[in-house]
Amino acid sequence: MNLSPEARSFDLTPAEHRLYLLIVEGGLRDREISTKTGFTYGSVKTIIHRILEKKGCSGRVELVVKHWKAMKF
């Protein structure tokens, strides 16, 4: 599977990229992400906020839609 430039996550830190994948593929809530990753709940909220800012999204739904629209199969 090839990713278009918009779908790539090279601008994200490793922690941001990990959470980005959980969001776009798993639809997990913040507490579930915290449990799954070992990050504190506060850290998860901060990291997600940074992801949304970097990707120019106002929320998770927009992030997921942009991700899947950018995918090339």
C-alpha positions, 0 to 999 in steps of 0.5 A: 500500500502506497501513501500519498504525501498527505497520509505520511506521518513523517512530521510526527514524533514517534509518540505522536505517530503511535497515537495517530495510528491508534486513532485512525485505525482503532477509534479508541478513547483517550483512557483506552489509548492511555491504558494501551500505550502506558502514557498518562491520560494527560499526556495522551490528551496533549499528544492528540492535541499536537497531532491535530494541530500538525495535521490541520484538523479540528477534531478526530473525525476530520483527522480520520477522514483526511487520513483515509482520503489520502490513502492510495490502494 
